[in-house]
Amino acid sequence: MTTKKKPATKPVAKPEITKRAQLIALLEREGGATLDEMVTTTNWLPHTTRAAMTGLRKAGITLESGKTDNVRRYRIVASPSVAQ
């Protein structure tokens, strides 16, 4: 008597949330985000985070920055339909 083996099932992969997507989510918030918030969320260095924001600008996303209580905040004011 032969026994049939069940085919190996692959674990279901979770959709990966990229650091770029996390950065965009922070910048889309009503109040935007500070550089420190972006660095903490992405675990990038400040210069890497600034470079990623430059990449977003090159992709057509319009960013705005302003100071409130001596803290600079960045936010997205306009973006193309497919930004990610």
Distance bins in CASP14 RR format, pairs under 12 A and 6 or more apart:
PFRMAT RR
TARGET T0000
AUTHOR 0000-0000-0000
RMODE 2
METHOD distances of the structure
MODEL  1
15 21 0 0 0 0 0 1 0 0 0 0 0
16 22 0 0 0 0 0 1 0 0 0 0 0
16 84 0 0 0 0 0 1 0 0 0 0 0
17 23 0 0 0 0 0 1 0 0 0 0 0
17 24 0 0 0 0 0 1 0 0 0 0 0
17 25 0 0 0 0 1 0 0 0 0 0 0
17 41 0 0 0 0 0 1 0 0 0 0 0
17 42 0 0 0 0 0 1 0 0 0 0 0
17 84 0 0 0 0 0 1 0 0 0 0 0
18 24 0 0 0 0 1 0 0 0 0 0 0
18 25 0 0 0 0 0 1 0 0 0 0 0
18 41 0 0 0 0 0 1 0 0 0 0 0
18 42 0 0 0 0 1 0 0 0 0 0 0
18 52 0 0 0 0 0 1 0 0 0 0 0
18 83 0 0 0 0 0 1 0 0 0 0 0
18 84 1 0 0 1 0 0 0 0 0 0 0
19 25 0 0 0 0 0 1 0 0 0 0 0
19 26 0 0 0 0 0 1 0 0 0 0 0
19 38 0 0 0 0 1 0 0 0 0 0 0
19 39 0 0 0 0 0 1 0 0 0 0 0
19 40 0 0 0 0 0 1 0 0 0 0 0
19 41 0 0 0 0 1 0 0 0 0 0 0
19 42 1 0 1 0 0 0 0 0 0 0 0
19 43 1 0 0 1 0 0 0 0 0 0 0
19 44 1 0 0 1 0 0 0 0 0 0 0
19 48 0 0 0 0 1 0 0 0 0 0 0
19 49 0 0 0 0 1 0 0 0 0 0 0
19 52 1 0 0 1 0 0 0 0 0 0 0
19 84 0 0 0 0 0 1 0 0 0 0 0
20 26 0 0 0 0 0 1 0 0 0 0 0
20 27 0 0 0 0 0 1 0 0 0 0 0
20 38 0 0 0 0 0 1 0 0 0 0 0
20 41 0 0 0 0 0 1 0 0 0 0 0
20 42 0 0 0 0 1 0 0 0 0 0 0
20 44 0 0 0 0 0 1 0 0 0 0 0
20 48 0 0 0 0 0 1 0 0 0 0 0
20 49 0 0 0 0 0 1 0 0 0 0 0
20 51 0 0 0 0 0 1 0 0 0 0 0
20 52 1 0 0 1 0 0 0 0 0 0 0
20 53 0 0 0 0 0 1 0 0 0 0 0
20 55 0 0 0 0 1 0 0 0 0 0 0
20 56 1 0 0 1 0 0 0 0 0 0 0
20 59 0 0 0 0 1 0 0 0 0 0 0
20 61 0 0 0 0 0 1 0 0 0 0 0
20 83 0 0 0 0 1 0 0 0 0 0 0
20 84 1 0 0 1 0 0 0 0 0 0 0
21 27 0 0 0 0 0 1 0 0 0 0 0
21 28 0 0 0 0 0 1 0 0 0 0 0
21 41 0 0 0 0 0 1 0 0 0 0 0
21 42 0 0 0 0 0 1 0 0 0 0 0
21 52 0 0 0 0 0 1 0 0 0 0 0
21 56 0 0 0 0 0 1 0 0 0 0 0
21 83 0 0 0 0 1 0 0 0 0 0 0
21 84 1 0 1 0 0 0 0 0 0 0 0
22 28 0 0 0 0 0 1 0 0 0 0 0
22 29 0 0 0 0 0 1 0 0 0 0 0
22 33 0 0 0 0 0 1 0 0 0 0 0
22 37 0 0 0 0 0 1 0 0 0 0 0
22 38 0 0 0 0 1 0 0 0 0 0 0
22 39 0 0 0 0 0 1 0 0 0 0 0
22 40 0 0 0 0 0 1 0 0 0 0 0
22 41 1 0 1 0 0 0 0 0 0 0 0
22 42 1 0 1 0 0 0 0 0 0 0 0
22 43 0 0 0 0 1 0 0 0 0 0 0
22 44 0 0 0 0 0 1 0 0 0 0 0
22 49 0 0 0 0 0 1 0 0 0 0 0
22 52 0 0 0 0 0 1 0 0 0 0 0
22 84 0 0 0 0 0 1 0 0 0 0 0
23 29 0 0 0 0 0 1 0 0 0 0 0
23 32 0 0 0 0 0 1 0 0 0 0 0
23 33 0 0 0 0 1 0 0 0 0 0 0
23 35 0 0 0 0 0 1 0 0 0 0 0
23 37 0 0 0 0 0 1 0 0 0 0 0
23 38 1 0 1 0 0 0 0 0 0 0 0
23 39 0 0 0 0 0 1 0 0 0 0 0
23 40 0 0 0 0 0 1 0 0 0 0 0
23 41 1 0 0 1 0 0 0 0 0 0 0
23 42 1 0 1 0 0 0 0 0 0 0 0
23 43 0 0 0 0 0 1 0 0 0 0 0
23 44 0 0 0 0 1 0 0 0 0 0 0
23 48 0 0 0 0 0 1 0 0 0 0 0
23 49 1 0 0 1 0 0 0 0 0 0 0
23 50 0 0 0 0 0 1 0 0 0 0 0
23 51 0 0 0 0 0 1 0 0 0 0 0
23 52 1 0 1 0 0 0 0 0 0 0 0
23 53 1 0 0 1 0 0 0 0 0 0 0
23 54 0 0 0 0 0 1 0 0 0 0 0
23 55 0 0 0 0 0 1 0 0 0 0 0
23 56 1 0 0 1 0 0 0 0 0 0 0
23 59 0 0 0 0 0 1 0 0 0 0 0
23 61 0 0 0 0 0 1 0 0 0 0 0
23 63 0 0 0 0 0 1 0 0 0 0 0
23 74 0 0 0 0 1 0 0 0 0 0 0
23 75 0 0 0 0 0 1 0 0 0 0 0
23 76 0 0 0 0 1 0 0 0 0 0 0
23 83 0 0 0 0 0 1 0 0 0 0 0
23 84 0 0 0 0 0 1 0 0 0 0 0
24 32 0 0 0 0 0 1 0 0 0 0 0
24 33 0 0 0 0 0 1 0 0 0 0 0
24 38 0 0 0 0 0 1 0 0 0 0 0
24 41 0 0 0 0 0 1 0 0 0 0 0
24 42 0 0 0 0 0 1 0 0 0 0 0
24 52 0 0 0 0 1 0 0 0 0 0 0
24 53 0 0 0 0 0 1 0 0 0 0 0
24 55 0 0 0 0 0 1 0 0 0 0 0
24 56 1 0 0 1 0 0 0 0 0 0 0
24 59 0 0 0 0 1 0 0 0 0 0 0
24 61 1 0 0 1 0 0 0 0 0 0 0
24 63 0 0 0 0 0 1 0 0 0 0 0
24 74 0 0 0 0 0 1 0 0 0 0 0
24 75 0 0 0 0 0 1 0 0 0 0 0
24 76 1 0 0 1 0 0 0 0 0 0 0
24 79 0 0 0 0 1 0 0 0 0 0 0
24 80 0 0 0 0 0 1 0 0 0 0 0
24 82 0 0 0 0 0 1 0 0 0 0 0
24 83 1 0 0 1 0 0 0 0 0 0 0
24 84 1 0 0 1 0 0 0 0 0 0 0
25 32 0 0 0 0 0 1 0 0 0 0 0
25 33 0 0 0 0 1 0 0 0 0 0 0
25 37 0 0 0 0 0 1 0 0 0 0 0
25 38 0 0 0 0 0 1 0 0 0 0 0
25 41 0 0 0 0 1 0 0 0 0 0 0
25 42 0 0 0 0 0 1 0 0 0 0 0
25 75 0 0 0 0 0 1 0 0 0 0 0
25 76 0 0 0 0 1 0 0 0 0 0 0
25 83 0 0 0 0 0 1 0 0 0 0 0
25 84 0 0 0 0 1 0 0 0 0 0 0
26 32 1 0 0 1 0 0 0 0 0 0 0
26 33 1 1 0 0 0 0 0 0 0 0 0
26 34 0 0 0 0 1 0 0 0 0 0 0
26 35 0 0 0 0 0 1 0 0 0 0 0
26 36 0 0 0 0 0 1 0 0 0 0 0
26 37 1 0 0 1 0 0 0 0 0 0 0
26 38 1 0 1 0 0 0 0 0 0 0 0
26 39 0 0 0 0 0 1 0 0 0 0 0
26 40 0 0 0 0 1 0 0 0 0 0 0
26 41 1 0 1 0 0 0 0 0 0 0 0
26 42 0 0 0 0 1 0 0 0 0 0 0
26 44 0 0 0 0 0 1 0 0 0 0 0
26 49 0 0 0 0 0 1 0 0 0 0 0
26 52 0 0 0 0 0 1 0 0 0 0 0
26 53 0 0 0 0 0 1 0 0 0 0 0
26 56 0 0 0 0 0 1 0 0 0 0 0
26 63 0 0 0 0 0 1 0 0 0 0 0
26 73 0 0 0 0 0 1 0 0 0 0 0
26 74 0 0 0 0 1 0 0 0 0 0 0
26 75 0 0 0 0 1 0 0 0 0 0 0
26 76 0 0 0 0 1 0 0 0 0 0 0
27 33 1 0 1 0 0 0 0 0 0 0 0
27 34 0 0 0 0 0 1 0 0 0 0 0
27 35 0 0 0 0 0 1 0 0 0 0 0
27 37 0 0 0 0 1 0 0 0 0 0 0
27 38 1 0 0 1 0 0 0 0 0 0 0
27 41 0 0 0 0 0 1 0 0 0 0 0
27 42 0 0 0 0 0 1 0 0 0 0 0
27 49 0 0 0 0 0 1 0 0 0 0 0
27 52 0 0 0 0 0 1 0 0 0 0 0
27 53 1 0 0 1 0 0 0 0 0 0 0
27 56 1 0 0 1 0 0 0 0 0 0 0
27 57 0 0 0 0 0 1 0 0 0 0 0
27 61 0 0 0 0 1 0 0 0 0 0 0
27 62 0 0 0 0 0 1 0 0 0 0 0
27 63 1 0 0 1 0 0 0 0 0 0 0
27 64 0 0 0 0 1 0 0 0 0 0 0
27 65 0 0 0 0 0 1 0 0 0 0 0
27 73 0 0 0 0 1 0 0 0 0 0 0
27 74 1 0 1 0 0 0 0 0 0 0 0
27 75 1 0 1 0 0 0 0 0 0 0 0
27 76 1 0 1 0 0 0 0 0 0 0 0
27 77 0 0 0 0 1 0 0 0 0 0 0
27 78 0 0 0 0 0 1 0 0 0 0 0
27 79 0 0 0 0 1 0 0 0 0 0 0
27 83 0 0 0 0 0 1 0 0 0 0 0
28 56 0 0 0 0 0 1 0 0 0 0 0
28 61 0 0 0 0 1 0 0 0 0 0 0
28 63 0 0 0 0 0 1 0 0 0 0 0
28 74 0 0 0 0 0 1 0 0 0 0 0
28 75 1 0 0 1 0 0 0 0 0 0 0
28 76 1 0 1 0 0 0 0 0 0 0 0
28 77 0 0 0 0 0 1 0 0 0 0 0
28 78 0 0 0 0 0 1 0 0 0 0 0
28 79 0 0 0 0 1 0 0 0 0 0 0
28 83 0 0 0 0 1 0 0 0 0 0 0
28 84 0 0 0 0 0 1 0 0 0 0 0
29 37 0 0 0 0 1 0 0 0 0 0 0
29 38 0 0 0 0 0 1 0 0 0 0 0
29 41 0 0 0 0 0 1 0 0 0 0 0
29 73 0 0 0 0 1 0 0 0 0 0 0
29 74 0 0 0 0 0 1 0 0 0 0 0
29 75 1 0 0 1 0 0 0 0 0 0 0
29 76 0 0 0 0 1 0 0 0 0 0 0
30 73 0 0 0 0 0 1 0 0 0 0 0
30 75 1 0 0 1 0 0 0 0 0 0 0
30 76 0 0 0 0 0 1 0 0 0 0 0
30 77 0 0 0 0 0 1 0 0 0 0 0
31 37 0 0 0 0 0 1 0 0 0 0 0
31 64 0 0 0 0 0 1 0 0 0 0 0
31 65 0 0 0 0 0 1 0 0 0 0 0
31 66 0 0 0 0 0 1 0 0 0 0 0
31 68 0 0 0 0 1 0 0 0 0 0 0
31 71 0 0 0 0 0 1 0 0 0 0 0
31 73 1 0 0 1 0 0 0 0 0 0 0
31 74 0 0 0 0 1 0 0 0 0 0 0
31 75 1 0 1 0 0 0 0 0 0 0 0
31 76 0 0 0 0 0 1 0 0 0 0 0
31 77 0 0 0 0 0 1 0 0 0 0 0
32 38 0 0 0 0 1 0 0 0 0 0 0
32 53 0 0 0 0 0 1 0 0 0 0 0
32 63 0 0 0 0 1 0 0 0 0 0 0
32 64 0 0 0 0 1 0 0 0 0 0 0
32 65 0 0 0 0 1 0 0 0 0 0 0
32 66 0 0 0 0 1 0 0 0 0 0 0
32 68 0 0 0 0 0 1 0 0 0 0 0
32 71 0 0 0 0 0 1 0 0 0 0 0
32 72 0 0 0 0 0 1 0 0 0 0 0
32 73 1 0 1 0 0 0 0 0 0 0 0
32 74 1 0 0 1 0 0 0 0 0 0 0
32 75 1 1 0 0 0 0 0 0 0 0 0
32 76 1 0 0 1 0 0 0 0 0 0 0
32 77 0 0 0 0 0 1 0 0 0 0 0
33 39 0 0 0 0 1 0 0 0 0 0 0
33 40 0 0 0 0 1 0 0 0 0 0 0
33 41 1 0 0 1 0 0 0 0 0 0 0
33 42 0 0 0 0 0 1 0 0 0 0 0
33 49 0 0 0 0 1 0 0 0 0 0 0
33 53 0 0 0 0 0 1 0 0 0 0 0
33 63 0 0 0 0 0 1 0 0 0 0 0
33 64 0 0 0 0 0 1 0 0 0 0 0
33 65 0 0 0 0 0 1 0 0 0 0 0
33 66 0 0 0 0 0 1 0 0 0 0 0
33 71 0 0 0 0 0 1 0 0 0 0 0
33 72 0 0 0 0 0 1 0 0 0 0 0
33 73 1 0 0 1 0 0 0 0 0 0 0
33 74 1 0 0 1 0 0 0 0 0 0 0
33 75 1 0 0 1 0 0 0 0 0 0 0
33 76 0 0 0 0 1 0 0 0 0 0 0
34 40 0 0 0 0 1 0 0 0 0 0 0
34 41 0 0 0 0 0 1 0 0 0 0 0
34 46 0 0 0 0 0 1 0 0 0 0 0
34 49 0 0 0 0 0 1 0 0 0 0 0
34 65 0 0 0 0 1 0 0 0 0 0 0
34 66 0 0 0 0 0 1 0 0 0 0 0
34 67 0 0 0 0 0 1 0 0 0 0 0
34 68 0 0 0 0 1 0 0 0 0 0 0
34 69 0 0 0 0 0 1 0 0 0 0 0
34 70 0 0 0 0 0 1 0 0 0 0 0
34 71 1 0 1 0 0 0 0 0 0 0 0
34 72 1 0 0 1 0 0 0 0 0 0 0
34 73 1 0 1 0 0 0 0 0 0 0 0
34 74 1 0 0 1 0 0 0 0 0 0 0
34 75 0 0 0 0 0 1 0 0 0 0 0
35 41 0 0 0 0 0 1 0 0 0 0 0
35 42 0 0 0 0 0 1 0 0 0 0 0
35 44 0 0 0 0 0 1 0 0 0 0 0
35 45 0 0 0 0 0 1 0 0 0 0 0
35 46 1 0 1 0 0 0 0 0 0 0 0
35 47 0 0 0 0 0 1 0 0 0 0 0
35 48 0 0 0 0 0 1 0 0 0 0 0
35 49 1 0 0 1 0 0 0 0 0 0 0
35 50 1 0 0 1 0 0 0 0 0 0 0
35 52 0 0 0 0 0 1 0 0 0 0 0
35 53 0 0 0 0 1 0 0 0 0 0 0
35 65 0 0 0 0 1 0 0 0 0 0 0
35 66 0 0 0 0 0 1 0 0 0 0 0
35 67 0 0 0 0 0 1 0 0 0 0 0
35 71 0 0 0 0 1 0 0 0 0 0 0
35 72 1 0 0 1 0 0 0 0 0 0 0
35 73 0 0 0 0 1 0 0 0 0 0 0
35 74 1 0 0 1 0 0 0 0 0 0 0
36 42 0 0 0 0 0 1 0 0 0 0 0
36 44 0 0 0 0 0 1 0 0 0 0 0
36 45 0 0 0 0 0 1 0 0 0 0 0
36 46 0 0 0 0 1 0 0 0 0 0 0
36 49 0 0 0 0 1 0 0 0 0 0 0
36 71 0 0 0 0 1 0 0 0 0 0 0
36 72 0 0 0 0 1 0 0 0 0 0 0
36 73 0 0 0 0 0 1 0 0 0 0 0
36 74 0 0 0 0 0 1 0 0 0 0 0
37 44 0 0 0 0 0 1 0 0 0 0 0
37 46 0 0 0 0 0 1 0 0 0 0 0
37 49 0 0 0 0 1 0 0 0 0 0 0
37 71 0 0 0 0 0 1 0 0 0 0 0
37 72 0 0 0 0 0 1 0 0 0 0 0
37 73 0 0 0 0 1 0 0 0 0 0 0
37 74 0 0 0 0 1 0 0 0 0 0 0
37 75 0 0 0 0 0 1 0 0 0 0 0
38 44 1 0 0 1 0 0 0 0 0 0 0
38 45 0 0 0 0 0 1 0 0 0 0 0
38 46 0 0 0 0 1 0 0 0 0 0 0
38 47 0 0 0 0 0 1 0 0 0 0 0
38 48 0 0 0 0 1 0 0 0 0 0 0
38 49 1 0 1 0 0 0 0 0 0 0 0
38 50 0 0 0 0 1 0 0 0 0 0 0
38 51 0 0 0 0 0 1 0 0 0 0 0
38 52 0 0 0 0 1 0 0 0 0 0 0
38 53 0 0 0 0 1 0 0 0 0 0 0
38 56 0 0 0 0 0 1 0 0 0 0 0
38 63 0 0 0 0 0 1 0 0 0 0 0
38 65 0 0 0 0 0 1 0 0 0 0 0
38 72 0 0 0 0 0 1 0 0 0 0 0
38 73 0 0 0 0 0 1 0 0 0 0 0
38 74 1 0 0 1 0 0 0 0 0 0 0
38 75 0 0 0 0 0 1 0 0 0 0 0
39 45 1 0 0 1 0 0 0 0 0 0 0
39 46 1 0 1 0 0 0 0 0 0 0 0
39 47 0 0 0 0 1 0 0 0 0 0 0
39 48 0 0 0 0 1 0 0 0 0 0 0
39 49 1 0 1 0 0 0 0 0 0 0 0
39 50 0 0 0 0 1 0 0 0 0 0 0
39 52 0 0 0 0 0 1 0 0 0 0 0
39 53 0 0 0 0 0 1 0 0 0 0 0
39 74 0 0 0 0 0 1 0 0 0 0 0
40 46 0 0 0 0 0 1 0 0 0 0 0
40 49 0 0 0 0 1 0 0 0 0 0 0
41 49 0 0 0 0 1 0 0 0 0 0 0
41 52 0 0 0 0 0 1 0 0 0 0 0
42 48 1 0 0 1 0 0 0 0 0 0 0
42 49 1 0 0 1 0 0 0 0 0 0 0
42 50 0 0 0 0 0 1 0 0 0 0 0
42 51 0 0 0 0 0 1 0 0 0 0 0
42 52 1 0 0 1 0 0 0 0 0 0 0
42 53 0 0 0 0 0 1 0 0 0 0 0
43 49 0 0 0 0 1 0 0 0 0 0 0
44 50 0 0 0 0 1 0 0 0 0 0 0
44 51 0 0 0 0 1 0 0 0 0 0 0
44 52 1 0 0 1 0 0 0 0 0 0 0
44 53 0 0 0 0 0 1 0 0 0 0 0
45 51 0 0 0 0 1 0 0 0 0 0 0
45 52 0 0 0 0 0 1 0 0 0 0 0
46 52 0 0 0 0 0 1 0 0 0 0 0
46 53 0 0 0 0 0 1 0 0 0 0 0
46 72 0 0 0 0 0 1 0 0 0 0 0
47 53 0 0 0 0 0 1 0 0 0 0 0
47 54 0 0 0 0 0 1 0 0 0 0 0
48 54 0 0 0 0 0 1 0 0 0 0 0
48 55 0 0 0 0 0 1 0 0 0 0 0
49 55 0 0 0 0 0 1 0 0 0 0 0
49 56 0 0 0 0 0 1 0 0 0 0 0
49 74 0 0 0 0 1 0 0 0 0 0 0
50 56 0 0 0 0 0 1 0 0 0 0 0
50 57 0 0 0 0 0 1 0 0 0 0 0
50 63 0 0 0 0 0 1 0 0 0 0 0
50 65 0 0 0 0 0 1 0 0 0 0 0
50 72 0 0 0 0 0 1 0 0 0 0 0
50 74 0 0 0 0 1 0 0 0 0 0 0
51 57 0 0 0 0 0 1 0 0 0 0 0
51 58 0 0 0 0 0 1 0 0 0 0 0
52 58 0 0 0 0 0 1 0 0 0 0 0
52 59 0 0 0 0 0 1 0 0 0 0 0
52 61 0 0 0 0 0 1 0 0 0 0 0
52 63 0 0 0 0 0 1 0 0 0 0 0
52 74 0 0 0 0 0 1 0 0 0 0 0
53 59 0 0 0 0 0 1 0 0 0 0 0
53 60 0 0 0 0 0 1 0 0 0 0 0
53 61 0 0 0 0 1 0 0 0 0 0 0
53 62 0 0 0 0 0 1 0 0 0 0 0
53 63 1 0 0 1 0 0 0 0 0 0 0
53 64 0 0 0 0 0 1 0 0 0 0 0
53 65 0 0 0 0 1 0 0 0 0 0 0
53 72 0 0 0 0 0 1 0 0 0 0 0
53 74 1 0 0 1 0 0 0 0 0 0 0
53 75 0 0 0 0 0 1 0 0 0 0 0
53 76 0 0 0 0 1 0 0 0 0 0 0
54 60 0 0 0 0 0 1 0 0 0 0 0
54 61 0 0 0 0 0 1 0 0 0 0 0
54 63 0 0 0 0 1 0 0 0 0 0 0
54 74 0 0 0 0 0 1 0 0 0 0 0
55 61 0 0 0 0 1 0 0 0 0 0 0
55 63 0 0 0 0 0 1 0 0 0 0 0
55 83 0 0 0 0 0 1 0 0 0 0 0
56 62 0 0 0 0 1 0 0 0 0 0 0
56 63 1 0 0 1 0 0 0 0 0 0 0
56 74 0 0 0 0 1 0 0 0 0 0 0
56 75 0 0 0 0 0 1 0 0 0 0 0
56 76 1 0 0 1 0 0 0 0 0 0 0
56 77 0 0 0 0 0 1 0 0 0 0 0
56 78 0 0 0 0 0 1 0 0 0 0 0
56 79 0 0 0 0 1 0 0 0 0 0 0
56 80 0 0 0 0 0 1 0 0 0 0 0
56 83 1 0 0 1 0 0 0 0 0 0 0
56 84 0 0 0 0 0 1 0 0 0 0 0
57 63 1 0 0 1 0 0 0 0 0 0 0
57 64 0 0 0 0 0 1 0 0 0 0 0
57 65 0 0 0 0 0 1 0 0 0 0 0
57 74 0 0 0 0 0 1 0 0 0 0 0
57 76 0 0 0 0 0 1 0 0 0 0 0
57 77 0 0 0 0 0 1 0 0 0 0 0
57 78 0 0 0 0 0 1 0 0 0 0 0
57 79 0 0 0 0 0 1 0 0 0 0 0
57 80 0 0 0 0 0 1 0 0 0 0 0
57 83 0 0 0 0 0 1 0 0 0 0 0
58 80 0 0 0 0 0 1 0 0 0 0 0
58 83 0 0 0 0 0 1 0 0 0 0 0
59 76 0 0 0 0 0 1 0 0 0 0 0
59 78 0 0 0 0 0 1 0 0 0 0 0
59 79 0 0 0 0 1 0 0 0 0 0 0
59 80 1 0 0 1 0 0 0 0 0 0 0
59 81 0 0 0 0 0 1 0 0 0 0 0
59 82 0 0 0 0 1 0 0 0 0 0 0
59 83 1 0 0 1 0 0 0 0 0 0 0
59 84 0 0 0 0 1 0 0 0 0 0 0
60 76 0 0 0 0 0 1 0 0 0 0 0
60 77 0 0 0 0 0 1 0 0 0 0 0
60 78 0 0 0 0 1 0 0 0 0 0 0
60 79 1 0 0 1 0 0 0 0 0 0 0
60 80 1 0 1 0 0 0 0 0 0 0 0
60 81 0 0 0 0 0 1 0 0 0 0 0
60 82 0 0 0 0 0 1 0 0 0 0 0
60 83 1 0 0 1 0 0 0 0 0 0 0
61 74 0 0 0 0 0 1 0 0 0 0 0
61 75 0 0 0 0 0 1 0 0 0 0 0
61 76 1 0 1 0 0 0 0 0 0 0 0
61 77 0 0 0 0 1 0 0 0 0 0 0
61 78 1 0 0 1 0 0 0 0 0 0 0
61 79 1 0 1 0 0 0 0 0 0 0 0
61 80 1 0 0 1 0 0 0 0 0 0 0
61 81 0 0 0 0 0 1 0 0 0 0 0
61 82 0 0 0 0 0 1 0 0 0 0 0
61 83 1 0 1 0 0 0 0 0 0 0 0
61 84 0 0 0 0 0 1 0 0 0 0 0
62 74 0 0 0 0 0 1 0 0 0 0 0
62 75 0 0 0 0 1 0 0 0 0 0 0
62 76 1 0 0 1 0 0 0 0 0 0 0
62 77 1 0 1 0 0 0 0 0 0 0 0
62 78 1 0 1 0 0 0 0 0 0 0 0
62 79 1 0 0 1 0 0 0 0 0 0 0
62 80 0 0 0 0 1 0 0 0 0 0 0
62 83 0 0 0 0 0 1 0 0 0 0 0
63 72 0 0 0 0 0 1 0 0 0 0 0
63 73 0 0 0 0 0 1 0 0 0 0 0
63 74 1 0 1 0 0 0 0 0 0 0 0
63 75 1 0 0 1 0 0 0 0 0 0 0
63 76 1 0 0 1 0 0 0 0 0 0 0
63 77 1 0 0 1 0 0 0 0 0 0 0
63 78 0 0 0 0 1 0 0 0 0 0 0
63 79 0 0 0 0 1 0 0 0 0 0 0
63 83 0 0 0 0 0 1 0 0 0 0 0
64 72 0 0 0 0 0 1 0 0 0 0 0
64 73 0 0 0 0 1 0 0 0 0 0 0
64 74 1 0 0 1 0 0 0 0 0 0 0
64 75 1 0 1 0 0 0 0 0 0 0 0
64 76 1 0 0 1 0 0 0 0 0 0 0
64 77 1 0 1 0 0 0 0 0 0 0 0
64 78 0 0 0 0 1 0 0 0 0 0 0
64 79 0 0 0 0 0 1 0 0 0 0 0
65 71 0 0 0 0 0 1 0 0 0 0 0
65 72 1 0 1 0 0 0 0 0 0 0 0
65 73 1 0 0 1 0 0 0 0 0 0 0
65 74 1 0 1 0 0 0 0 0 0 0 0
65 75 1 0 0 1 0 0 0 0 0 0 0
65 76 0 0 0 0 0 1 0 0 0 0 0
65 77 0 0 0 0 0 1 0 0 0 0 0
66 72 1 0 1 0 0 0 0 0 0 0 0
66 73 1 0 1 0 0 0 0 0 0 0 0
66 74 1 0 0 1 0 0 0 0 0 0 0
66 75 0 0 0 0 1 0 0 0 0 0 0
66 77 0 0 0 0 0 1 0 0 0 0 0
67 73 1 0 0 1 0 0 0 0 0 0 0
67 74 0 0 0 0 0 1 0 0 0 0 0
68 74 0 0 0 0 0 1 0 0 0 0 0
68 75 0 0 0 0 0 1 0 0 0 0 0
76 83 0 0 0 0 1 0 0 0 0 0 0
END
